[in-house]
Amino acid sequence: MANVTVKNIPDDLYEQLKQAAEAHHRSVNSELIHCLEQTFSPIRVSATELADRARALRSRVGAERLDTGEINAARDQGRE
């Protein structure tokens, strides 16, 4: 495993990292590794799971479904 030294971290950023580490019961080093993994190792989501998440979000915000015509009209607006 590689070792990396991170220099010149702004104080406010380090404080945020430290607080996140405490909140997640991790060391600062482990929290930083977790953040890097989240950034560089995206989680694959199935189409079904993505649709389920969209439905859940839509129900929370009370959004109505748009039909294809409304979507196309919004997309084409201003293209005349």
Steps between C-alpha positions, in 0.01 A plus 500: 500500500622846417559781749409858416573819690251783450648843561354848537142398575308818582405512869125517430514199266699300754247591770215376278689176436567458871133559589387252234747243635363544851141475378576174318719359779807492278850637515575801282707272275212250463255781430727639229531154341121465514457838328747401228324167447165676466648735242698254292306173541145576390234254607315338212125534532256283307231662286236362734666649807544834323130502404405415859711788630342737247150391606587551867644845432202595286261400779695707754489818293153447357617523140263394225603270218573671172392340177726475196335800334569725800861384517554558127334843517726603791806369317410678175406829663709778357634294208280670242 
